[in-house]
Amino acid sequence: MKNLIVTADDYGAAREVNDAVEHAHRHGILTAASLMVAAPAAADAVARARMMPDLRVGLHIVLVEGRPVLPPADVPDLVDGTGHFRTDMARAGAAMFFRPTVRRQLAAEIAAQFEAYRATGLPLDHVNTHKHFHLHPTISSVILRIGRAYGMRAIRVPLEPRAALAAAEPHGRAPPAYVTAPWARLSRRRLRRAGLLVPDAVFGLAWSGAMTAPRVRGLITCLRDGLSEIYLHPATDGGFAGAAPGYRYKDELAALTAPDVVAAARDPGIRLGGFADF
């Protein structure tokens, strides 16, 4: 059986994102959303989620390109002078690995984000991180330790089968994953040994911000047996605070509701749902 989760990341980032998530869930194939608990439109996202009981919502932990839940003074090594998380992921990651003080701040912030999610009252369907920062072994360890206390049972690991990308877009050239793939394989083995549900295949990394209808339809028609996740970044429009330059937000929303994509996802051999459904 082909089991498929279709997820929208950055839920709560802006009203434009929330509008797209609601539309794609009610009128398309979107089954899950990952909530940024400290984002500007998080409260609006939670209110909408309560009105969509079939939408599986999880925690999108933010440790880069955003603001912390804790006061910046409590996590000084994680933020810059404006109170936002540092954007130099390599240097920030090195500090987390080598400096105990930074690791304590990291653990406190991750716990605060889990606590903020629990305060919403929404069931915790899954956990992932902005920019897949949990491929960092220190971050992964902290999430694993803290997440268990909050009922974490499923997590994304961005490992894309290259053959599926080539089959979905035969004449295209997806960028290689030389950096992320080895860490993703190690992470998947480790997290599965810890008893977490981790998809067999995840799509959205190579074509991040450009998950068009033909690509999404191609991926769905090329699914293999097991659990797959396709994640996107839909919005009704770009230009909101924090929007990624070059991302085709409206095209990704259109992909989730395109009639041929919906028809492909309704194939009798495919079961749609969130992590909790599998």
PAMI-632606 format. One record per residue (C-alpha): x negated, y negated, z; chain; residue in three letters. Coordinates in steps of 0.02 Angstrom, whole numbers. Layout:
! residues N
    east   north      up  lumdo  mivex
       X       Y       Z      A    ALA
...
//
This chain:
! residues 278
    east   north      up  lumdo  mivex
       0       0       0      A    MET
     -59    -176     -41      A    LYS
     -32    -287     112      A    ASN
     -52    -474      81      A    LEU
     -64    -625     195      A    ILE
     -51    -796     111      A    VAL
    -117    -931     227      A    THR
    -124   -1121     225      A    ALA
    -272   -1193     319      A    ASP
    -281   -1365     402      A    ASP
    -100   -1361     461      A    TYR
     -74   -1519     561      A    GLY
    -209   -1619     471      A    ALA
     -80   -1738     396      A    ALA
     105   -1752     358      A    ARG
      63   -1716     176      A    GLU
      -8   -1548     229      A    VAL
     139   -1508     343      A    ASN
     264   -1552     205      A    ASP
     173   -1434      88      A    ALA
     166   -1292     215      A    VAL
     352   -1304     248      A    GLU
     396   -1312      63      A    HIS
     280   -1168      16      A    ALA
     348   -1059     156      A    HIS
     531   -1094     119      A    ARG
     518   -1089     -70      A    HIS
     360    -993    -110      A    GLY
     246    -855     -49      A    ILE
     163    -938     101      A    LEU
     172    -823     253      A    THR
      49    -901     377      A    ALA
     -32   -1064     428      A    ALA
    -185   -1106     533      A    SER
    -156   -1250     654      A    LEU
    -283   -1386     697      A    MET
    -228   -1424     874      A    VAL
    -316   -1593     888      A    ALA
    -271   -1657     715      A    ALA
    -165   -1814     690      A    PRO
      -7   -1721     634      A    ALA
     -22   -1570     749      A    ALA
     134   -1612     849      A    ALA
     235   -1626     688      A    ASP
     164   -1460     629      A    ALA
     215   -1373     790      A    VAL
     391   -1445     782      A    ALA
     411   -1380     604      A    ARG
     340   -1210     649      A    ALA
     472   -1190     784      A    ARG
     603   -1211     648      A    MET
     519   -1078     539      A    MET
     512    -921     647      A    PRO
     450    -813     503      A    ASP
     297    -924     476      A    LEU
     150    -842     566      A    ARG
      44    -977     645      A    VAL
    -134    -958     709      A    GLY
    -273   -1065     779      A    LEU
    -391   -1154     660      A    HIS
    -537   -1193     776      A    ILE
    -622   -1356     726      A    VAL
    -804   -1385     772      A    LEU
    -851   -1493     621      A    VAL
    -764   -1635     528      A    GLU
    -638   -1675     663      A    GLY
    -616   -1733     841      A    ARG
    -630   -1623     996      A    PRO
    -488   -1584    1114      A    VAL
    -601   -1628    1261      A    LEU
    -658   -1808    1290      A    PRO
    -815   -1839    1186      A    PRO
    -910   -1877    1347      A    ALA
    -883   -1696    1400      A    ASP
    -961   -1627    1240      A    VAL
   -1095   -1755    1197      A    PRO
   -1205   -1633    1102      A    ASP
   -1061   -1581     988      A    LEU
   -1011   -1755     931      A    VAL
   -1086   -1909     850      A    ASP
   -1076   -2089     906      A    GLY
    -896   -2106     844      A    THR
    -834   -1961     950      A    GLY
    -812   -1847     798      A    HIS
    -895   -1678     781      A    PHE
   -1065   -1681     701      A    ARG
   -1069   -1643     515      A    THR
   -1247   -1576     509      A    ASP
   -1193   -1395     529      A    MET
   -1368   -1321     515      A    ALA
   -1441   -1429     654      A    ARG
   -1285   -1414     761      A    ALA
   -1289   -1226     740      A    GLY
   -1472   -1219     791      A    ALA
   -1434   -1319     948      A    ALA
   -1292   -1200     992      A    MET
   -1408   -1051     972      A    PHE
   -1559   -1117    1067      A    PHE
   -1491   -1234    1201      A    ARG
   -1389   -1168    1349      A    PRO
   -1317   -1341    1383      A    THR
   -1245   -1349    1208      A    VAL
   -1175   -1173    1223      A    ARG
   -1084   -1223    1382      A    ARG
   -1008   -1373    1293      A    GLN
    -961   -1260    1147      A    LEU
    -874   -1136    1261      A    ALA
    -780   -1274    1351      A    ALA
    -716   -1349    1187      A    GLU
    -665   -1182    1114      A    ILE
    -572   -1140    1275      A    ALA
    -486   -1310    1268      A    ALA
    -427   -1276    1091      A    GLN
    -358   -1106    1140      A    PHE
    -272   -1186    1289      A    GLU
    -198   -1323    1179      A    ALA
    -131   -1190    1062      A    TYR
     -54   -1092    1205      A    ARG
      31   -1251    1264      A    ALA
     127   -1257    1100      A    THR
     220   -1099    1148      A    GLY
     191   -1026     974      A    LEU
     137    -844     961      A    PRO
     -47    -830     914      A    LEU
     -48    -738     747      A    ASP
    -232    -757     707      A    HIS
    -389    -860     732      A    VAL
    -512    -936     608      A    ASN
    -626   -1087     602      A    THR
    -644   -1243     496      A    HIS
    -782   -1217     368      A    LYS
    -795   -1036     430      A    HIS
    -914   -1094     566      A    PHE
    -879    -932     662      A    HIS
   -1000    -843     545      A    LEU
   -1127    -920     663      A    HIS
   -1161    -777     787      A    PRO
   -1158    -890     940      A    THR
    -989    -965     893      A    ILE
    -921    -792     852      A    SER
    -975    -726    1022      A    SER
    -895    -869    1116      A    VAL
    -732    -854    1017      A    ILE
    -728    -666    1048      A    LEU
    -756    -686    1235      A    ARG
    -631    -827    1261      A    ILE
    -504    -774    1131      A    GLY
    -466    -608    1216      A    ARG
    -399    -701    1367      A    ALA
    -277    -792    1252      A    TYR
    -214    -640    1160      A    GLY
    -321    -653    1003      A    MET
    -294    -496     900      A    ARG
    -341    -546     722      A    ALA
    -473    -653     638      A    ILE
    -527    -697     462      A    ARG
    -698    -654     393      A    VAL
    -726    -734     221      A    PRO
    -790    -586     121      A    LEU
    -732    -596     -60      A    GLU
    -750    -447    -177      A    PRO
    -839    -520    -327      A    ARG
    -761    -392    -444      A    ALA
    -587    -456    -400      A    ALA
    -638    -635    -439      A    LEU
    -706    -581    -608      A    ALA
    -548    -482    -646      A    ALA
    -435    -627    -595      A    ALA
    -529    -749    -706      A    GLU
    -624    -648    -837      A    PRO
    -697    -799    -926      A    HIS
    -738    -899    -771      A    GLY
    -893    -902    -663      A    ARG
    -864    -902    -476      A    ALA
   -1011    -971    -375      A    PRO
   -1114    -836    -288      A    PRO
   -1100    -806    -101      A    ALA
   -1283    -770     -65      A    TYR
   -1281    -865     100      A    VAL
   -1113    -816     173      A    THR
   -1093    -635     116      A    ALA
   -1229    -553     225      A    PRO
   -1168    -644     381      A    TRP
    -988    -602     337      A    ALA
   -1026    -417     323      A    ARG
   -1112    -416     492      A    LEU
    -972    -517     569      A    SER
    -836    -403     501      A    ARG
    -919    -248     572      A    ARG
    -945    -329     740      A    ARG
    -768    -398     756      A    LEU
    -689    -235     702      A    ARG
    -791    -142     832      A    ARG
    -718    -264     959      A    ALA
    -545    -205     909      A    GLY
    -488    -355     806      A    LEU
    -389    -344     645      A    LEU
    -498    -410     504      A    VAL
    -440    -410     322      A    PRO
    -525    -296     197      A    ASP
    -535    -438      71      A    ALA
    -518    -627      86      A    VAL
    -497    -748     -59      A    PHE
    -515    -937     -57      A    GLY
    -700    -966     -29      A    LEU
    -769    -969    -206      A    ALA
    -625   -1074    -272      A    TRP
    -595   -1177    -116      A    SER
    -490   -1328    -159      A    GLY
    -455   -1260    -332      A    ALA
    -340   -1112    -302      A    MET
    -232   -1144    -455      A    THR
     -79   -1043    -505      A    ALA
    -172    -938    -636      A    PRO
    -307    -895    -509      A    ARG
    -185    -850    -372      A    VAL
     -79    -747    -490      A    ARG
    -235    -660    -554      A    GLY
    -292    -618    -379      A    LEU
    -122    -548    -333      A    ILE
    -115    -438    -487      A    THR
    -291    -374    -448      A    CYS
    -260    -331    -265      A    LEU
    -324    -165    -203      A    ARG
    -246     -57     -68      A    ASP
    -275    -118     109      A    GLY
    -256    -289     190      A    LEU
    -300    -444      90      A    SER
    -286    -628     135      A    GLU
    -275    -772      12      A    ILE
    -298    -941      93      A    TYR
    -267   -1112      17      A    LEU
    -264   -1297      62      A    HIS
     -96   -1360       0      A    PRO
     -34   -1538      20      A    ALA
      98   -1644     -66      A    THR
     -38   -1769    -107      A    ASP
    -221   -1803     -73      A    GLY
    -293   -1962      -2      A    GLY
    -246   -1931     179      A    PHE
    -374   -1959     316      A    ALA
    -496   -1814     315      A    GLY
    -449   -1753     141      A    ALA
    -592   -1665      53      A    ALA
    -655   -1753    -103      A    PRO
    -611   -1661    -261      A    GLY
    -486   -1542    -182      A    TYR
    -335   -1509    -293      A    ARG
    -208   -1511    -152      A    TYR
     -53   -1532    -261      A    LYS
    -110   -1395    -379      A    ASP
    -132   -1276    -232      A    GLU
      44   -1315    -173      A    LEU
     108   -1285    -349      A    ALA
      18   -1117    -351      A    ALA
     114   -1059    -198      A    LEU
     283   -1094    -277      A    THR
     251   -1058    -462      A    ALA
     383    -935    -527      A    PRO
     256    -815    -602      A    ASP
     154    -814    -441      A    VAL
     310    -782    -337      A    VAL
     359    -641    -456      A    ALA
     187    -562    -442      A    ALA
     194    -568    -252      A    ALA
     366    -487    -252      A    ARG
     298    -331    -336      A    ASP
     369    -178    -246      A    PRO
     193    -117    -212      A    GLY
     148    -273    -113      A    ILE
     202    -310      65      A    ARG
     192    -493     119      A    LEU
     172    -550     298      A    GLY
      61    -625     431      A    GLY
     -74    -539     532      A    PHE
      52    -490     666      A    ALA
     154    -396     536      A    ASP
       9    -279     501      A    PHE
//
